[in-house]
Amino acid sequence: MSSLGAVPLRVALVAPPWFDVPPRAYGGIEAMVADLATALDRRGHEVVLIGAGRNGTPARFLPTYAEAPSPRLGEPVPEVVHAAAATRLLDELDVHIVHDHSLAGPLTARGRAVPTVATVHGPVTGDLARYYAELGDAVGLVALSDAQRRAAPGLNWVGTVPNAVDVDTFPFRADKEDFVLFIGRFNPDKGAHLAIDAARAAGRRIVLAGKLNERPERDYFAAEIEPRLGPDVEYVGEADGALKRDLFSRARCLLFPIQWEEPFGMVMIEAMACGTPVVALGRGAVPEVVVDGRTGYILDDPADLPEAVDRVDRIRPADCREHVAANFDVSVMGRRYEQVYLSLLGLPAGRPPFTTVPDGLALAG
Protein backbone atom coordinates (compact mmCIF):
# COMPACT_ATOMS: atom_id res chain seq x y z
CA MET A 1 0.00 0.00 0.00
CA SER A 2 1.33 3.44 -0.87
CA SER A 3 2.22 5.94 1.79
CA LEU A 4 -0.73 8.03 0.65
CA GLY A 5 -3.17 5.25 1.43
CA ALA A 6 -4.22 4.57 -2.16
CA VAL A 7 -5.00 1.10 -3.44
CA PRO A 8 -1.84 -0.38 -4.99
CA LEU A 9 -2.63 -1.16 -8.61
CA ARG A 10 -0.85 -3.01 -11.38
CA VAL A 11 -0.95 -0.55 -14.29
CA ALA A 12 0.19 -1.10 -17.87
CA LEU A 13 1.09 2.13 -19.68
CA VAL A 14 1.37 2.04 -23.47
CA ALA A 15 3.38 4.89 -24.97
CA PRO A 16 3.47 5.83 -28.66
CA PRO A 17 6.33 4.22 -30.59
CA TRP A 18 8.04 7.31 -31.97
CA PHE A 19 10.51 8.43 -29.27
CA ASP A 20 12.33 7.20 -26.19
CA VAL A 21 10.47 7.47 -22.89
CA PRO A 22 11.23 10.17 -21.91
CA PRO A 23 12.37 11.67 -25.20
CA ARG A 24 15.73 13.35 -25.61
CA ALA A 25 14.10 16.41 -27.21
CA TYR A 26 10.79 16.50 -29.08
CA GLY A 27 8.10 14.06 -27.96
CA GLY A 28 5.45 15.62 -25.74
CA ILE A 29 3.34 12.48 -25.27
CA GLU A 30 6.35 10.33 -24.43
CA ALA A 31 7.45 12.94 -21.88
CA MET A 32 4.01 12.92 -20.30
CA VAL A 33 3.93 9.10 -20.15
CA ALA A 34 7.36 9.05 -18.50
CA ASP A 35 6.21 11.52 -15.87
CA LEU A 36 3.03 9.53 -15.25
CA ALA A 37 5.01 6.30 -14.83
CA THR A 38 7.20 8.02 -12.26
CA ALA A 39 4.24 9.58 -10.44
CA LEU A 40 2.36 6.27 -10.20
CA ASP A 41 5.49 4.50 -8.99
CA ARG A 42 5.91 7.13 -6.28
CA ARG A 43 2.33 6.49 -5.19
CA GLY A 44 3.14 2.82 -4.65
CA HIS A 45 1.67 1.32 -7.80
CA GLU A 46 3.34 -1.37 -9.91
CA VAL A 47 3.85 0.04 -13.40
CA VAL A 48 4.75 -1.76 -16.61
CA LEU A 49 5.63 0.51 -19.52
CA ILE A 50 5.34 -0.63 -23.14
CA GLY A 51 7.18 1.66 -25.51
CA ALA A 52 10.05 1.95 -27.95
CA GLY A 53 13.75 2.62 -27.60
CA ARG A 54 15.24 3.69 -24.28
CA ASN A 55 13.48 3.69 -20.92
CA GLY A 56 14.27 6.42 -18.41
CA THR A 57 11.51 5.68 -15.89
CA PRO A 58 11.34 3.46 -12.79
CA ALA A 59 8.73 1.27 -14.50
CA ARG A 60 9.41 -2.22 -15.80
CA PHE A 61 9.98 -1.66 -19.52
CA LEU A 62 8.87 -3.84 -22.41
CA PRO A 63 10.10 -2.50 -25.76
CA THR A 64 8.33 -3.02 -29.07
CA TYR A 65 11.30 -1.52 -30.96
CA ALA A 66 14.89 -1.71 -29.79
CA GLU A 67 15.35 1.74 -31.31
CA ALA A 68 12.48 4.20 -31.61
CA PRO A 69 11.54 4.66 -35.30
CA SER A 70 11.62 8.46 -35.05
CA PRO A 71 12.64 9.04 -38.70
CA ARG A 72 9.42 7.30 -39.77
CA LEU A 73 7.16 9.54 -37.70
CA GLY A 74 3.78 9.79 -39.43
CA GLU A 75 4.04 6.50 -41.34
CA PRO A 76 1.23 4.05 -40.53
CA VAL A 77 3.23 0.81 -40.36
CA PRO A 78 5.33 1.48 -37.20
CA GLU A 79 2.18 2.51 -35.35
CA VAL A 80 0.40 -0.70 -36.35
CA VAL A 81 3.40 -2.92 -35.60
CA HIS A 82 3.68 -1.25 -32.20
CA ALA A 83 -0.01 -1.88 -31.47
CA ALA A 84 0.28 -5.54 -32.46
CA ALA A 85 3.37 -6.06 -30.34
CA ALA A 86 1.83 -4.22 -27.40
CA THR A 87 -1.28 -6.40 -27.61
CA ARG A 88 0.84 -9.55 -27.45
CA LEU A 89 2.78 -8.22 -24.47
CA LEU A 90 -0.40 -7.15 -22.66
CA ASP A 91 -1.86 -10.65 -23.10
CA GLU A 92 1.07 -11.96 -21.07
CA LEU A 93 0.70 -9.44 -18.23
CA ASP A 94 -1.35 -9.66 -15.05
CA VAL A 95 -2.54 -6.07 -14.60
CA HIS A 96 -5.62 -4.35 -13.26
CA ILE A 97 -5.87 -1.66 -15.91
CA VAL A 98 -4.36 -0.69 -19.28
CA HIS A 99 -3.71 2.98 -19.98
CA ASP A 100 -3.00 3.49 -23.68
CA HIS A 101 -1.48 6.70 -25.07
CA SER A 102 -0.99 5.46 -28.62
CA LEU A 103 -3.33 6.01 -31.55
CA ALA A 104 -3.91 2.48 -32.84
CA GLY A 105 -3.59 0.65 -29.53
CA PRO A 106 -7.15 1.27 -28.26
CA LEU A 107 -8.47 -0.73 -31.22
CA THR A 108 -7.37 -3.89 -29.37
CA ALA A 109 -9.26 -3.12 -26.16
CA ARG A 110 -12.60 -4.74 -26.95
CA GLY A 111 -12.87 -8.11 -25.24
CA ARG A 112 -9.95 -7.42 -22.90
CA ALA A 113 -10.60 -8.72 -19.39
CA VAL A 114 -9.51 -5.51 -17.70
CA PRO A 115 -10.54 -1.90 -18.41
CA THR A 116 -8.68 0.16 -20.96
CA VAL A 117 -8.24 3.91 -20.56
CA ALA A 118 -6.99 6.08 -23.41
CA THR A 119 -5.80 9.64 -23.02
CA VAL A 120 -6.80 11.66 -26.07
CA HIS A 121 -3.72 13.73 -26.82
CA GLY A 122 -4.94 15.42 -29.98
CA PRO A 123 -8.01 17.04 -31.47
CA VAL A 124 -11.38 15.31 -31.43
CA THR A 125 -12.72 16.60 -34.72
CA GLY A 126 -13.30 15.08 -38.14
CA ASP A 127 -12.09 11.52 -38.65
CA LEU A 128 -10.48 11.43 -35.19
CA ALA A 129 -13.80 12.22 -33.54
CA ARG A 130 -15.40 9.38 -35.48
CA TYR A 131 -12.53 7.05 -34.54
CA TYR A 132 -12.99 7.64 -30.83
CA ALA A 133 -16.76 7.36 -31.20
CA GLU A 134 -16.40 3.98 -32.93
CA LEU A 135 -14.49 2.66 -29.93
CA GLY A 136 -17.76 2.92 -28.01
CA ASP A 137 -17.69 1.77 -24.42
CA ALA A 138 -14.70 -0.54 -24.94
CA VAL A 139 -12.37 2.31 -23.98
CA GLY A 140 -12.77 5.00 -21.34
CA LEU A 141 -11.47 8.28 -22.71
CA VAL A 142 -9.62 10.88 -20.67
CA ALA A 143 -9.49 14.49 -21.88
CA LEU A 144 -6.69 16.96 -21.28
CA SER A 145 -9.09 19.87 -20.79
CA ASP A 146 -12.76 20.80 -20.63
CA ALA A 147 -12.29 22.59 -23.95
CA GLN A 148 -11.32 19.30 -25.55
CA ARG A 149 -14.42 17.57 -24.14
CA ARG A 150 -16.69 20.34 -25.38
CA ALA A 151 -15.51 19.69 -28.92
CA ALA A 152 -17.00 16.17 -28.79
CA PRO A 153 -19.35 15.86 -25.80
CA GLY A 154 -20.84 12.56 -26.98
CA LEU A 155 -17.66 10.51 -26.59
CA ASN A 156 -17.15 8.04 -23.76
CA TRP A 157 -15.32 10.46 -21.49
CA VAL A 158 -14.48 9.07 -18.05
CA GLY A 159 -12.36 11.94 -16.76
CA THR A 160 -10.39 15.11 -17.41
CA VAL A 161 -6.74 15.13 -16.35
CA PRO A 162 -4.48 17.98 -17.49
CA ASN A 163 -0.94 17.21 -18.52
CA ALA A 164 1.77 18.00 -16.01
CA VAL A 165 5.47 18.60 -15.42
CA ASP A 166 7.85 17.67 -12.64
CA VAL A 167 8.10 21.20 -11.28
CA ASP A 168 11.27 20.45 -9.33
CA THR A 169 13.15 19.77 -12.58
CA PHE A 170 12.40 23.26 -13.95
CA PRO A 171 14.68 26.06 -12.69
CA PHE A 172 12.92 29.05 -11.18
CA ARG A 173 14.33 32.46 -12.03
CA ALA A 174 12.76 35.74 -10.95
CA ASP A 175 15.07 38.08 -12.88
CA LYS A 176 14.36 37.86 -16.60
CA GLU A 177 16.30 38.85 -19.67
CA ASP A 178 14.85 41.14 -22.31
CA PHE A 179 13.83 38.62 -24.96
CA VAL A 180 10.60 36.76 -25.63
CA LEU A 181 10.34 33.10 -26.52
CA PHE A 182 8.43 30.85 -28.89
CA ILE A 183 8.78 27.08 -28.49
CA GLY A 184 6.67 24.71 -30.53
CA ARG A 185 6.10 22.94 -33.82
CA PHE A 186 6.46 25.06 -36.92
CA ASN A 187 2.91 24.92 -38.11
CA PRO A 188 0.46 27.72 -39.01
CA ASP A 189 -1.77 26.62 -36.12
CA LYS A 190 1.00 27.36 -33.61
CA GLY A 191 1.42 30.91 -34.91
CA ALA A 192 5.20 31.37 -34.83
CA HIS A 193 4.86 34.07 -37.50
CA LEU A 194 2.44 35.96 -35.24
CA ALA A 195 4.89 35.63 -32.35
CA ILE A 196 7.63 37.22 -34.45
CA ASP A 197 5.35 40.05 -35.55
CA ALA A 198 4.22 40.73 -31.97
CA ALA A 199 7.77 40.72 -30.58
CA ARG A 200 8.98 43.02 -33.33
CA ALA A 201 6.07 45.42 -32.78
CA ALA A 202 6.95 45.47 -29.07
CA GLY A 203 10.59 46.20 -29.89
CA ARG A 204 11.79 42.96 -28.30
CA ARG A 205 14.16 40.27 -29.51
CA ILE A 206 12.55 36.85 -29.98
CA VAL A 207 14.12 33.41 -29.78
CA LEU A 208 12.45 30.56 -31.68
CA ALA A 209 12.95 26.87 -30.87
CA GLY A 210 11.22 23.87 -32.33
CA LYS A 211 11.24 20.75 -34.45
CA LEU A 212 11.83 21.23 -38.16
CA ASN A 213 11.89 17.72 -39.60
CA GLU A 214 8.67 17.03 -41.46
CA ARG A 215 7.96 18.45 -44.91
CA PRO A 216 4.97 20.62 -43.83
CA GLU A 217 7.11 22.14 -41.07
CA ARG A 218 9.91 22.97 -43.50
CA ASP A 219 7.46 24.44 -46.01
CA TYR A 220 5.86 26.68 -43.39
CA PHE A 221 9.26 27.75 -42.06
CA ALA A 222 10.47 28.66 -45.55
CA ALA A 223 7.31 30.61 -46.39
CA GLU A 224 6.61 32.43 -43.11
CA ILE A 225 9.64 32.32 -40.82
CA GLU A 226 12.73 32.69 -42.97
CA PRO A 227 11.55 36.00 -44.49
CA ARG A 228 11.08 37.33 -40.95
CA LEU A 229 14.51 36.32 -39.61
CA GLY A 230 16.92 39.10 -38.71
CA PRO A 231 19.07 40.47 -35.88
CA ASP A 232 16.02 40.54 -33.60
CA VAL A 233 14.77 37.04 -34.55
CA GLU A 234 16.94 34.02 -33.71
CA TYR A 235 16.13 30.39 -34.49
CA VAL A 236 18.11 28.03 -32.24
CA GLY A 237 16.83 24.71 -33.62
CA GLU A 238 15.11 21.94 -31.70
CA ALA A 239 15.56 22.36 -27.96
CA ASP A 240 16.47 19.40 -25.78
CA GLY A 241 15.50 19.31 -22.13
CA ALA A 242 18.47 21.35 -20.93
CA LEU A 243 18.21 24.10 -23.56
CA LYS A 244 14.45 24.30 -23.15
CA ARG A 245 14.72 24.85 -19.41
CA ASP A 246 17.45 27.44 -19.89
CA LEU A 247 15.36 29.41 -22.39
CA PHE A 248 12.18 29.19 -20.34
CA SER A 249 13.91 30.43 -17.20
CA ARG A 250 15.57 33.44 -18.88
CA ALA A 251 12.79 34.66 -21.19
CA ARG A 252 10.74 37.76 -20.43
CA CYS A 253 7.65 35.79 -21.46
CA LEU A 254 6.45 32.93 -23.63
CA LEU A 255 4.37 33.86 -26.66
CA PHE A 256 1.63 31.35 -27.44
CA PRO A 257 -0.44 32.81 -30.32
CA ILE A 258 -2.25 29.62 -31.28
CA GLN A 259 -4.65 29.60 -34.20
CA TRP A 260 -6.66 26.50 -33.31
CA GLU A 261 -8.48 24.93 -30.38
CA GLU A 262 -5.38 23.55 -28.66
CA PRO A 263 -6.40 20.68 -26.31
CA PHE A 264 -3.73 21.67 -23.80
CA GLY A 265 -0.31 23.23 -24.50
CA MET A 266 2.61 21.83 -22.47
CA VAL A 267 4.92 24.75 -23.16
CA MET A 268 2.65 27.04 -21.15
CA ILE A 269 3.09 25.10 -17.90
CA GLU A 270 6.79 24.53 -18.60
CA ALA A 271 7.32 28.28 -18.93
CA MET A 272 5.27 29.13 -15.84
CA ALA A 273 7.13 26.47 -13.82
CA CYS A 274 10.25 28.58 -14.46
CA GLY A 275 8.46 31.71 -13.30
CA THR A 276 7.92 32.94 -16.84
CA PRO A 277 4.51 34.42 -17.73
CA VAL A 278 2.57 33.43 -20.85
CA VAL A 279 1.08 35.81 -23.38
CA ALA A 280 -1.45 33.83 -25.39
CA LEU A 281 -4.49 33.98 -27.57
CA GLY A 282 -7.51 32.56 -25.78
CA ARG A 283 -8.16 29.49 -27.92
CA GLY A 284 -8.77 25.95 -26.70
CA ALA A 285 -7.50 25.19 -23.20
CA VAL A 286 -5.58 28.44 -22.72
CA PRO A 287 -8.11 29.91 -20.23
CA GLU A 288 -7.87 26.67 -18.20
CA VAL A 289 -4.08 26.86 -18.00
CA VAL A 290 -3.20 30.55 -17.72
CA VAL A 291 -4.72 32.80 -15.05
CA ASP A 292 -5.30 36.06 -16.90
CA GLY A 293 -3.60 38.94 -15.11
CA ARG A 294 -1.85 36.65 -12.61
CA THR A 295 0.29 34.19 -14.56
CA GLY A 296 0.10 35.90 -17.93
CA TYR A 297 -2.30 37.58 -20.31
CA ILE A 298 -4.99 36.09 -22.53
CA LEU A 299 -5.95 38.07 -25.62
CA ASP A 300 -8.53 37.71 -28.36
CA ASP A 301 -6.76 39.68 -31.09
CA PRO A 302 -3.15 39.19 -32.28
CA ALA A 303 -2.92 42.98 -32.57
CA ASP A 304 -3.07 43.18 -28.75
CA LEU A 305 -0.09 40.89 -28.17
CA PRO A 306 2.65 43.59 -28.30
CA GLU A 307 1.04 45.68 -25.56
CA ALA A 308 0.73 42.59 -23.36
CA VAL A 309 4.41 41.79 -23.91
CA ASP A 310 5.23 45.29 -22.65
CA ARG A 311 3.39 44.80 -19.36
CA VAL A 312 4.44 41.26 -18.38
CA ASP A 313 6.76 42.74 -15.76
CA ARG A 314 3.60 43.28 -13.70
CA ILE A 315 3.31 39.49 -13.32
CA ARG A 316 5.06 38.00 -10.29
CA PRO A 317 7.25 35.06 -11.36
CA ALA A 318 6.55 33.35 -8.03
CA ASP A 319 2.82 33.33 -8.81
CA CYS A 320 3.52 31.51 -12.07
CA ARG A 321 5.57 28.85 -10.31
CA GLU A 322 3.05 28.40 -7.50
CA HIS A 323 0.17 28.04 -9.97
CA VAL A 324 1.89 25.19 -11.77
CA ALA A 325 2.97 23.47 -8.55
CA ALA A 326 -0.60 23.50 -7.25
CA ASN A 327 -2.37 22.45 -10.43
CA PHE A 328 0.00 20.92 -12.97
CA ASP A 329 2.72 19.07 -11.08
CA VAL A 330 3.21 15.37 -11.87
CA SER A 331 2.11 14.49 -8.35
CA VAL A 332 -1.27 16.07 -9.06
CA MET A 333 -1.56 14.26 -12.39
CA GLY A 334 -0.70 10.93 -10.78
CA ARG A 335 -3.37 11.39 -8.13
CA ARG A 336 -5.99 12.34 -10.71
CA TYR A 337 -5.26 9.35 -12.91
CA GLU A 338 -5.35 7.11 -9.87
CA GLN A 339 -8.87 8.36 -9.20
CA VAL A 340 -9.87 7.57 -12.80
CA TYR A 341 -8.50 4.03 -12.48
CA LEU A 342 -10.25 3.39 -9.18
CA SER A 343 -13.53 4.67 -10.56
CA LEU A 344 -13.39 2.35 -13.56
CA LEU A 345 -12.52 -0.58 -11.32
CA GLY A 346 -15.41 0.19 -9.01
CA LEU A 347 -13.07 0.82 -6.11
CA PRO A 348 -13.40 3.62 -3.56
CA ALA A 349 -10.96 6.50 -3.62
CA GLY A 350 -9.12 7.69 -0.51
CA ARG A 351 -8.30 5.13 2.15
CA PRO A 352 -10.25 1.93 1.44
CA PRO A 353 -10.68 -0.86 4.02
CA PHE A 354 -8.33 -3.19 2.12
CA THR A 355 -4.68 -3.05 1.15
CA THR A 356 -4.80 -4.99 -2.11
CA VAL A 357 -7.15 -4.92 -5.08
CA PRO A 358 -9.59 -7.82 -5.01
CA ASP A 359 -8.88 -9.64 -8.29
CA GLY A 360 -12.52 -10.42 -8.96
CA LEU A 361 -13.52 -6.80 -8.47
CA ALA A 362 -10.72 -5.57 -10.69
CA LEU A 363 -11.59 -7.97 -13.48
CA ALA A 364 -15.25 -7.01 -13.26
CA GLY A 365 -14.35 -3.58 -14.59
C-alpha positions in Angstrom: 0.0 0.0 0.0 1.3 3.4 -0.9 2.2 5.9 1.8 -0.7 8.0 0.7 -3.2 5.2 1.4 -4.2 4.6 -2.2 -5.0 1.1 -3.4 -1.8 -0.4 -5.0 -2.6 -1.2 -8.6 -0.8 -3.0 -11.4 -1.0 -0.6 -14.3 0.2 -1.1 -17.9 1.1 2.1 -19.7 1.4 2.0 -23.5 3.4 4.9 -25.0 3.5 5.8 -28.7 6.3 4.2 -30.6 8.0 7.3 -32.0 10.5 8.4 -29.3 12.3 7.2 -26.2 10.5 7.5 -22.9 11.2 10.2 -21.9 12.4 11.7 -25.2 15.7 13.3 -25.6 14.1 16.4 -27.2 10.8 16.5 -29.1 8.1 14.1 -28.0 5.4 15.6 -25.7 3.3 12.5 -25.3 6.3 10.3 -24.4 7.5 12.9 -21.9 4.0 12.9 -20.3 3.9 9.1 -20.1 7.4 9.0 -18.5 6.2 11.5 -15.9 3.0 9.5 -15.2 5.0 6.3 -14.8 7.2 8.0 -12.3 4.2 9.6 -10.4 2.4 6.3 -10.2 5.5 4.5 -9.0 5.9 7.1 -6.3 2.3 6.5 -5.2 3.1 2.8 -4.6 1.7 1.3 -7.8 3.3 -1.4 -9.9 3.9 0.0 -13.4 4.7 -1.8 -16.6 5.6 0.5 -19.5 5.3 -0.6 -23.1 7.2 1.7 -25.5 10.0 1.9 -28.0 13.7 2.6 -27.6 15.2 3.7 -24.3 13.5 3.7 -20.9 14.3 6.4 -18.4 11.5 5.7 -15.9 11.3 3.5 -12.8 8.7 1.3 -14.5 9.4 -2.2 -15.8 10.0 -1.7 -19.5 8.9 -3.8 -22.4 10.1 -2.5 -25.8 8.3 -3.0 -29.1 11.3 -1.5 -31.0 14.9 -1.7 -29.8 15.4 1.7 -31.3 12.5 4.2 -31.6 11.5 4.7 -35.3 11.6 8.5 -35.1 12.6 9.0 -38.7 9.4 7.3 -39.8 7.2 9.5 -37.7 3.8 9.8 -39.4 4.0 6.5 -41.3 1.2 4.1 -40.5 3.2 0.8 -40.4 5.3 1.5 -37.2 2.2 2.5 -35.3 0.4 -0.7 -36.4 3.4 -2.9 -35.6 3.7 -1.3 -32.2 0.0 -1.9 -31.5 0.3 -5.5 -32.5 3.4 -6.1 -30.3 1.8 -4.2 -27.4 -1.3 -6.4 -27.6 0.8 -9.5 -27.5 2.8 -8.2 -24.5 -0.4 -7.1 -22.7 -1.9 -10.6 -23.1 1.1 -12.0 -21.1 0.7 -9.4 -18.2 -1.3 -9.7 -15.0 -2.5 -6.1 -14.6 -5.6 -4.4 -13.3 -5.9 -1.7 -15.9 -4.4 -0.7 -19.3 -3.7 3.0 -20.0 -3.0 3.5 -23.7 -1.5 6.7 -25.1 -1.0 5.5 -28.6 -3.3 6.0 -31.5 -3.9 2.5 -32.8 -3.6 0.6 -29.5 -7.1 1.3 -28.3 -8.5 -0.7 -31.2 -7.4 -3.9 -29.4 -9.3 -3.1 -26.2 -12.6 -4.7 -27.0 -12.9 -8.1 -25.2 -9.9 -7.4 -22.9 -10.6 -8.7 -19.4 -9.5 -5.5 -17.7 -10.5 -1.9 -18.4 -8.7 0.2 -21.0 -8.2 3.9 -20.6 -7.0 6.1 -23.4 -5.8 9.6 -23.0 -6.8 11.7 -26.1 -3.7 13.7 -26.8 -4.9 15.4 -30.0 -8.0 17.0 -31.5 -11.4 15.3 -31.4 -12.7 16.6 -34.7 -13.3 15.1 -38.1 -12.1 11.5 -38.6 -10.5 11.4 -35.2 -13.8 12.2 -33.5 -15.4 9.4 -35.5 -12.5 7.0 -34.5 -13.0 7.6 -30.8 -16.8 7.4 -31.2 -16.4 4.0 -32.9 -14.5 2.7 -29.9 -17.8 2.9 -28.0 -17.7 1.8 -24.4 -14.7 -0.5 -24.9 -12.4 2.3 -24.0 -12.8 5.0 -21.3 -11.5 8.3 -22.7 -9.6 10.9 -20.7 -9.5 14.5 -21.9 -6.7 17.0 -21.3 -9.1 19.9 -20.8 -12.8 20.8 -20.6 -12.3 22.6 -23.9 -11.3 19.3 -25.5 -14.4 17.6 -24.1 -16.7 20.3 -25.4 -15.5 19.7 -28.9 -17.0 16.2 -28.8 -19.3 15.9 -25.8 -20.8 12.6 -27.0 -17.7 10.5 -26.6 -17.2 8.0 -23.8 -15.3 10.5 -21.5 -14.5 9.1 -18.1 -12.4 11.9 -16.8 -10.4 15.1 -17.4 -6.7 15.1 -16.3 -4.5 18.0 -17.5 -0.9 17.2 -18.5 1.8 18.0 -16.0 5.5 18.6 -15.4 7.8 17.7 -12.6 8.1 21.2 -11.3 11.3 20.4 -9.3 13.2 19.8 -12.6 12.4 23.3 -14.0 14.7 26.1 -12.7 12.9 29.1 -11.2 14.3 32.5 -12.0 12.8 35.7 -10.9 15.1 38.1 -12.9 14.4 37.9 -16.6 16.3 38.9 -19.7 14.8 41.1 -22.3 13.8 38.6 -25.0 10.6 36.8 -25.6 10.3 33.1 -26.5 8.4 30.9 -28.9 8.8 27.1 -28.5 6.7 24.7 -30.5 6.1 22.9 -33.8 6.5 25.1 -36.9 2.9 24.9 -38.1 0.5 27.7 -39.0 -1.8 26.6 -36.1 1.0 27.4 -33.6 1.4 30.9 -34.9 5.2 31.4 -34.8 4.9 34.1 -37.5 2.4 36.0 -35.2 4.9 35.6 -32.4 7.6 37.2 -34.5 5.4 40.0 -35.5 4.2 40.7 -32.0 7.8 40.7 -30.6 9.0 43.0 -33.3 6.1 45.4 -32.8 6.9 45.5 -29.1 10.6 46.2 -29.9 11.8 43.0 -28.3 14.2 40.3 -29.5 12.6 36.9 -30.0 14.1 33.4 -29.8 12.5 30.6 -31.7 13.0 26.9 -30.9 11.2 23.9 -32.3 11.2 20.8 -34.5 11.8 21.2 -38.2 11.9 17.7 -39.6 8.7 17.0 -41.5 8.0 18.4 -44.9 5.0 20.6 -43.8 7.1 22.1 -41.1 9.9 23.0 -43.5 7.5 24.4 -46.0 5.9 26.7 -43.4 9.3 27.8 -42.1 10.5 28.7 -45.5 7.3 30.6 -46.4 6.6 32.4 -43.1 9.6 32.3 -40.8 12.7 32.7 -43.0 11.5 36.0 -44.5 11.1 37.3 -40.9 14.5 36.3 -39.6 16.9 39.1 -38.7 19.1 40.5 -35.9 16.0 40.5 -33.6 14.8 37.0 -34.5 16.9 34.0 -33.7 16.1 30.4 -34.5 18.1 28.0 -32.2 16.8 24.7 -33.6 15.1 21.9 -31.7 15.6 22.4 -28.0 16.5 19.4 -25.8 15.5 19.3 -22.1 18.5 21.4 -20.9 18.2 24.1 -23.6 14.4 24.3 -23.1 14.7 24.8 -19.4 17.4 27.4 -19.9 15.4 29.4 -22.4 12.2 29.2 -20.3 13.9 30.4 -17.2 15.6 33.4 -18.9 12.8 34.7 -21.2 10.7 37.8 -20.4 7.7 35.8 -21.5 6.5 32.9 -23.6 4.4 33.9 -26.7 1.6 31.3 -27.4 -0.4 32.8 -30.3 -2.3 29.6 -31.3 -4.7 29.6 -34.2 -6.7 26.5 -33.3 -8.5 24.9 -30.4 -5.4 23.6 -28.7 -6.4 20.7 -26.3 -3.7 21.7 -23.8 -0.3 23.2 -24.5 2.6 21.8 -22.5 4.9 24.7 -23.2 2.7 27.0 -21.1 3.1 25.1 -17.9 6.8 24.5 -18.6 7.3 28.3 -18.9 5.3 29.1 -15.8 7.1 26.5 -13.8 10.2 28.6 -14.5 8.5 31.7 -13.3 7.9 32.9 -16.8 4.5 34.4 -17.7 2.6 33.4 -20.8 1.1 35.8 -23.4 -1.5 33.8 -25.4 -4.5 34.0 -27.6 -7.5 32.6 -25.8 -8.2 29.5 -27.9 -8.8 25.9 -26.7 -7.5 25.2 -23.2 -5.6 28.4 -22.7 -8.1 29.9 -20.2 -7.9 26.7 -18.2 -4.1 26.9 -18.0 -3.2 30.6 -17.7 -4.7 32.8 -15.1 -5.3 36.1 -16.9 -3.6 38.9 -15.1 -1.8 36.7 -12.6 0.3 34.2 -14.6 0.1 35.9 -17.9 -2.3 37.6 -20.3 -5.0 36.1 -22.5 -5.9 38.1 -25.6 -8.5 37.7 -28.4 -6.8 39.7 -31.1 -3.2 39.2 -32.3 -2.9 43.0 -32.6 -3.1 43.2 -28.8 -0.1 40.9 -28.2 2.6 43.6 -28.3 1.0 45.7 -25.6 0.7 42.6 -23.4 4.4 41.8 -23.9 5.2 45.3 -22.6 3.4 44.8 -19.4 4.4 41.3 -18.4 6.8 42.7 -15.8 3.6 43.3 -13.7 3.3 39.5 -13.3 5.1 38.0 -10.3 7.3 35.1 -11.4 6.5 33.3 -8.0 2.8 33.3 -8.8 3.5 31.5 -12.1 5.6 28.9 -10.3 3.0 28.4 -7.5 0.2 28.0 -10.0 1.9 25.2 -11.8 3.0 23.5 -8.5 -0.6 23.5 -7.2 -2.4 22.5 -10.4 0.0 20.9 -13.0 2.7 19.1 -11.1 3.2 15.4 -11.9 2.1 14.5 -8.3 -1.3 16.1 -9.1 -1.6 14.3 -12.4 -0.7 10.9 -10.8 -3.4 11.4 -8.1 -6.0 12.3 -10.7 -5.3 9.3 -12.9 -5.4 7.1 -9.9 -8.9 8.4 -9.2 -9.9 7.6 -12.8 -8.5 4.0 -12.5 -10.2 3.4 -9.2 -13.5 4.7 -10.6 -13.4 2.3 -13.6 -12.5 -0.6 -11.3 -15.4 0.2 -9.0 -13.1 0.8 -6.1 -13.4 3.6 -3.6 -11.0 6.5 -3.6 -9.1 7.7 -0.5 -8.3 5.1 2.1 -10.3 1.9 1.4 -10.7 -0.9 4.0 -8.3 -3.2 2.1 -4.7 -3.0 1.2 -4.8 -5.0 -2.1 -7.1 -4.9 -5.1 -9.6 -7.8 -5.0 -8.9 -9.6 -8.3 -12.5 -10.4 -9.0 -13.5 -6.8 -8.5 -10.7 -5.6 -10.7 -11.6 -8.0 -13.5 -15.3 -7.0 -13.3 -14.4 -3.6 -14.6 
